[in-house]
Amino acid sequence: MSAQRGKDLLLKLERDGQFVTVAGLRARRISFNQASVDITNTDFAGRWRELLEGAGVKRAGLSGSGVFRDQASDMTIREIFFAGTIVAWQVVIPDFGTVTGPFQVTGLEYSGEHDGEVAYDLALESAGELAFAAL
């Protein structure tokens, strides 16, 4: 497998049954985590830690930064954030697959230099079961 371009990792928002890009992300990241459930007691062999299979809570976090494509895109993300709405998002991971499911916008930051454009940082947390589809 050869290296993939970072710009090919896409973050899309579901609008009217279609997944659309609402912001020009320059940097993006997705992380998957699963908490473990420790069931160790003094009777286990060698007193090694034992974990309960399949019992941990799974979560995914998305983050990105960049510039909004237009005023409507900026307004859409702001409305979702301030309402605390959970909506469907899709992440396209090149040469891997797509991850689709409900996320809540948990962070929204704006920044800008006096001689540049307004930029934003966006953070999302999974809010339900995610689906994976291989490419």
GROMACS elastic network, one bead per residue, 0.5 to 0.9 nm:
[ bonds ]
;  ai    aj funct       b0    kb
    1     4     6  0.87649   500
    1    95     6  0.83963   500
    4     7     6  0.86090   500
    4     8     6  0.73749   500
    4     9     6  0.87921   500
    4    94     6  0.66704   500
    4    95     6  0.77693   500
    5     8     6  0.55573   500
    5     9     6  0.76880   500
    5    94     6  0.81173   500
    6     9     6  0.57292   500
    6    10     6  0.88248   500
    6    26     6  0.85617   500
    6    27     6  0.76816   500
    6    28     6  0.81513   500
    6    94     6  0.86757   500
    7    10     6  0.71106   500
    7    25     6  0.80475   500
    7    26     6  0.71860   500
    7    27     6  0.78876   500
    7    28     6  0.86927   500
    8    92     6  0.75979   500
    8    93     6  0.72240   500
    8    94     6  0.60573   500
    9    28     6  0.73774   500
    9    29     6  0.84893   500
    9    91     6  0.71001   500
    9    92     6  0.54721   500
    9    94     6  0.59942   500
   10    21     6  0.77564   500
   10    25     6  0.80524   500
   10    28     6  0.80632   500
   10    90     6  0.79599   500
   10    91     6  0.55466   500
   10    93     6  0.69122   500
   10    94     6  0.85609   500
   11    20     6  0.84734   500
   11    21     6  0.65301   500
   11    22     6  0.83958   500
   11    23     6  0.84392   500
   11    25     6  0.79598   500
   11    28     6  0.80444   500
   11    62     6  0.87358   500
   11    64     6  0.85015   500
   11    89     6  0.71792   500
   11    90     6  0.58930   500
   11    92     6  0.66189   500
   12    19     6  0.55252   500
   12    20     6  0.50877   500
   12    22     6  0.67306   500
   12    23     6  0.84771   500
   12    88     6  0.87599   500
   12    89     6  0.55886   500
   12    90     6  0.50565   500
   12    91     6  0.63313   500
   12    92     6  0.81796   500
   13    18     6  0.80638   500
   13    19     6  0.52330   500
   13    20     6  0.54321   500
   13    21     6  0.62965   500
   13    22     6  0.67753   500
   13    87     6  0.77075   500
   13    88     6  0.63207   500
   13    90     6  0.63961   500
   14    17     6  0.61797   500
   14    18     6  0.54028   500
   14    20     6  0.63123   500
   14    21     6  0.88715   500
   14    87     6  0.71765   500
   14    88     6  0.54302   500
   14    89     6  0.58182   500
   14    90     6  0.76141   500
   15    18     6  0.53905   500
   15    19     6  0.61625   500
   15    20     6  0.68768   500
   15    88     6  0.86100   500
   16    19     6  0.83039   500
   19    88     6  0.85852   500
   19    89     6  0.74132   500
   19    90     6  0.70030   500
   20    90     6  0.89586   500
   21    24     6  0.76509   500
   21    69     6  0.87948   500
   21    73     6  0.88625   500
   22    68     6  0.70730   500
   22    69     6  0.65749   500
   22    70     6  0.83305   500
   22    72     6  0.86002   500
   22    73     6  0.51775   500
   22    74     6  0.78990   500
   22    76     6  0.82177   500
   22    77     6  0.81854   500
   23    65     6  0.89711   500
   23    66     6  0.73125   500
   23    67     6  0.62634   500
   23    69     6  0.51190   500
   23    70     6  0.79514   500
   23    73     6  0.64818   500
   23    74     6  0.77084   500
   24    65     6  0.82255   500
   24    66     6  0.56569   500
   24    67     6  0.52140   500
   24    68     6  0.55547   500
   24    69     6  0.57370   500
   25    28     6  0.66491   500
   25    64     6  0.61751   500
   25    65     6  0.54503   500
   25    67     6  0.64568   500
   25    68     6  0.79673   500
   26    64     6  0.73851   500
   26    65     6  0.58733   500
   26    67     6  0.76907   500
   27    63     6  0.82685   500
   27    64     6  0.53702   500
   27    65     6  0.53419   500
   27    66     6  0.66874   500
   28    62     6  0.74598   500
   28    63     6  0.55745   500
   28    65     6  0.64978   500
   28    66     6  0.88188   500
   29    61     6  0.81024   500
   29    62     6  0.57193   500
   29    63     6  0.52395   500
   29    64     6  0.62236   500
   30    60     6  0.70051   500
   30    61     6  0.56392   500
   30    63     6  0.65129   500
   30    64     6  0.87984   500
   30    91     6  0.82852   500
   31    59     6  0.83697   500
   31    60     6  0.55183   500
   31    61     6  0.52521   500
   31    62     6  0.65728   500
   31    63     6  0.88776   500
   32    58     6  0.74964   500
   32    59     6  0.59513   500
   32    61     6  0.66391   500
   33    57     6  0.82495   500
   33    58     6  0.57329   500
   33    59     6  0.53256   500
   33    60     6  0.61557   500
   33    61     6  0.83669   500
   34    56     6  0.58414   500
   34    57     6  0.55078   500
   34    59     6  0.63202   500
   34    60     6  0.87524   500
   35    55     6  0.82728   500
   35    57     6  0.52810   500
   35    58     6  0.65273   500
   35    59     6  0.86025   500
   36    51     6  0.65990   500
   36    52     6  0.73338   500
   36    53     6  0.82409   500
   36    54     6  0.84498   500
   36    55     6  0.70497   500
   36    57     6  0.75624   500
   37    50     6  0.85962   500
   37    51     6  0.55621   500
   37    52     6  0.55098   500
   37    53     6  0.79774   500
   37    54     6  0.87629   500
   37    55     6  0.62883   500
   37    56     6  0.57244   500
   37    57     6  0.89134   500
   38    49     6  0.71119   500
   38    50     6  0.60388   500
   38    52     6  0.64189   500
   39    49     6  0.75557   500
   39    50     6  0.55908   500
   39    51     6  0.55969   500
   39    52     6  0.62552   500
   40    43     6  0.81888   500
   40    44     6  0.67561   500
   40    47     6  0.76764   500
   40    48     6  0.74370   500
   40    49     6  0.52035   500
   40    51     6  0.71490   500
   41    44     6  0.59960   500
   41    47     6  0.74110   500
   41    48     6  0.89393   500
   41    49     6  0.80708   500
   41    50     6  0.82725   500
   42    45     6  0.83145   500
   42    46     6  0.88484   500
   42    47     6  0.61298   500
   43    46     6  0.85356   500
   43    47     6  0.71684   500
   44    47     6  0.52095   500
   44    48     6  0.66817   500
   44    49     6  0.78997   500
   44    50     6  0.77493   500
   45    48     6  0.65153   500
   46    49     6  0.89401   500
   47    50     6  0.87257   500
   51    55     6  0.86900   500
   52    55     6  0.58639   500
   52    56     6  0.79113   500
   53    56     6  0.77814   500
   54    57     6  0.86232   500
   58   129     6  0.88483   500
   59   125     6  0.74355   500
   59   126     6  0.58830   500
   59   127     6  0.80843   500
   59   128     6  0.84430   500
   59   129     6  0.88165   500
   59   130     6  0.89619   500
   60   103     6  0.88216   500
   60   124     6  0.84333   500
   60   125     6  0.60358   500
   60   126     6  0.52450   500
   60   127     6  0.87343   500
   60   130     6  0.86097   500
   61   103     6  0.86221   500
   61   123     6  0.73322   500
   61   124     6  0.57333   500
   61   126     6  0.62841   500
   62    91     6  0.87853   500
   62   103     6  0.87779   500
   62   122     6  0.80659   500
   62   123     6  0.56949   500
   62   125     6  0.63806   500
   62   126     6  0.82283   500
   63   107     6  0.87404   500
   63   121     6  0.73332   500
   63   122     6  0.54422   500
   63   124     6  0.62046   500
   63   125     6  0.88358   500
   64   120     6  0.82647   500
   64   121     6  0.57503   500
   64   122     6  0.52281   500
   64   123     6  0.66631   500
   64   124     6  0.89795   500
   65   119     6  0.71172   500
   65   120     6  0.54601   500
   65   122     6  0.60789   500
   65   123     6  0.89044   500
   66   118     6  0.86650   500
   66   119     6  0.53843   500
   66   120     6  0.56217   500
   66   121     6  0.68144   500
   66   122     6  0.87562   500
   67    70     6  0.87489   500
   67   117     6  0.76110   500
   67   118     6  0.66402   500
   67   120     6  0.61158   500
   67   121     6  0.88339   500
   68    71     6  0.73211   500
   68    72     6  0.88267   500
   68    73     6  0.62544   500
   68    74     6  0.58232   500
   68   118     6  0.84091   500
   68   119     6  0.74781   500
   68   120     6  0.77192   500
   69    72     6  0.82417   500
   69    73     6  0.63291   500
   69    74     6  0.77371   500
   70    73     6  0.54456   500
   70    74     6  0.65512   500
   70    75     6  0.88504   500
   71    74     6  0.51301   500
   71    75     6  0.61748   500
   71    76     6  0.86697   500
   72    75     6  0.50537   500
   72    76     6  0.61405   500
   72    77     6  0.88024   500
   73    76     6  0.51089   500
   73    77     6  0.64304   500
   73    78     6  0.86571   500
   74    77     6  0.54524   500
   74    78     6  0.62360   500
   74    79     6  0.86723   500
   75    78     6  0.50686   500
   75    79     6  0.60357   500
   75    80     6  0.85817   500
   76    79     6  0.52326   500
   76    80     6  0.62685   500
   76    81     6  0.86625   500
   77    80     6  0.51363   500
   77    81     6  0.61288   500
   77    82     6  0.86864   500
   77   105     6  0.81151   500
   77   108     6  0.85550   500
   78    81     6  0.50724   500
   78    82     6  0.60871   500
   78    83     6  0.83830   500
   78   108     6  0.79534   500
   79    82     6  0.53665   500
   79    83     6  0.59371   500
   79    84     6  0.83155   500
   79    85     6  0.83046   500
   80    83     6  0.53448   500
   80    84     6  0.59703   500
   80    85     6  0.52188   500
   80    86     6  0.76135   500
   80    87     6  0.80965   500
   80   104     6  0.80947   500
   80   105     6  0.70481   500
   81    84     6  0.51649   500
   81    85     6  0.67219   500
   81    86     6  0.89819   500
   81   104     6  0.76176   500
   81   105     6  0.53934   500
   81   106     6  0.70979   500
   81   107     6  0.77760   500
   81   108     6  0.74542   500
   82    85     6  0.78947   500
   82   105     6  0.89186   500
   83    86     6  0.89611   500
   84   104     6  0.67920   500
   84   105     6  0.71841   500
   84   106     6  0.82197   500
   85   103     6  0.86536   500
   85   104     6  0.63832   500
   85   105     6  0.78344   500
   86   102     6  0.60500   500
   86   103     6  0.54956   500
   86   105     6  0.76243   500
   86   126     6  0.89531   500
   86   127     6  0.70756   500
   87   101     6  0.79148   500
   87   102     6  0.51872   500
   87   103     6  0.57632   500
   87   104     6  0.66898   500
   87   105     6  0.88975   500
   87   127     6  0.88557   500
   88   100     6  0.69565   500
   88   101     6  0.50687   500
   88   103     6  0.61855   500
   88   104     6  0.87802   500
   89    99     6  0.82757   500
   89   100     6  0.58026   500
   89   101     6  0.57102   500
   89   102     6  0.61772   500
   89   103     6  0.64529   500
   90    98     6  0.67029   500
   90    99     6  0.56394   500
   90   101     6  0.66561   500
   90   102     6  0.88010   500
   91    97     6  0.83906   500
   91    98     6  0.54994   500
   91    99     6  0.51703   500
   91   100     6  0.64460   500
   92    96     6  0.81459   500
   92    97     6  0.61309   500
   92    99     6  0.66819   500
   92   100     6  0.87430   500
   93    96     6  0.54831   500
   93    97     6  0.53586   500
   93    98     6  0.59205   500
   93    99     6  0.79429   500
   93   135     6  0.87076   500
   94    97     6  0.65710   500
   94    98     6  0.84419   500
   94   135     6  0.79813   500
   95   134     6  0.83503   500
   95   135     6  0.63772   500
   96   133     6  0.85443   500
   96   134     6  0.58997   500
   96   135     6  0.58067   500
   97   132     6  0.68199   500
   97   133     6  0.53632   500
   98   131     6  0.79878   500
   98   132     6  0.56678   500
   98   133     6  0.52521   500
   98   134     6  0.64824   500
   98   135     6  0.71748   500
   99   130     6  0.65307   500
   99   131     6  0.56126   500
   99   133     6  0.66912   500
   99   134     6  0.89453   500
  100   129     6  0.88655   500
  100   130     6  0.56216   500
  100   131     6  0.52236   500
  100   132     6  0.65842   500
  100   133     6  0.83921   500
  101   126     6  0.74617   500
  101   127     6  0.79684   500
  101   128     6  0.69762   500
  101   129     6  0.64466   500
  101   131     6  0.62865   500
  102   125     6  0.85790   500
  102   126     6  0.59862   500
  102   127     6  0.53185   500
  102   128     6  0.57473   500
  102   129     6  0.73380   500
  102   130     6  0.71707   500
  103   106     6  0.89498   500
  103   124     6  0.59526   500
  103   125     6  0.53434   500
  103   128     6  0.74735   500
  104   123     6  0.84683   500
  104   124     6  0.53830   500
  104   125     6  0.54863   500
  104   126     6  0.65171   500
  104   127     6  0.63800   500
  105   108     6  0.73785   500
  105   122     6  0.72684   500
  105   123     6  0.58374   500
  105   125     6  0.66798   500
  106   122     6  0.78318   500
  106   123     6  0.54857   500
  106   124     6  0.52915   500
  106   125     6  0.65661   500
  107   121     6  0.74760   500
  107   122     6  0.55192   500
  107   124     6  0.68580   500
  108   120     6  0.69389   500
  108   121     6  0.56888   500
  108   123     6  0.65512   500
  109   119     6  0.83026   500
  109   120     6  0.53010   500
  109   122     6  0.66500   500
  110   118     6  0.68166   500
  110   119     6  0.56945   500
  110   121     6  0.65003   500
  111   117     6  0.86237   500
  111   118     6  0.57240   500
  111   119     6  0.52108   500
  111   120     6  0.60403   500
  111   121     6  0.82865   500
  112   115     6  0.82283   500
  112   116     6  0.64252   500
  112   117     6  0.59793   500
  112   119     6  0.58286   500
  112   120     6  0.84617   500
  113   116     6  0.51454   500
  113   117     6  0.69643   500
  113   118     6  0.74119   500
  113   119     6  0.89799   500
  114   117     6  0.81806   500
  116   119     6  0.88720   500
  126   129     6  0.78315   500
  126   130     6  0.77678   500
  127   130     6  0.86931   500
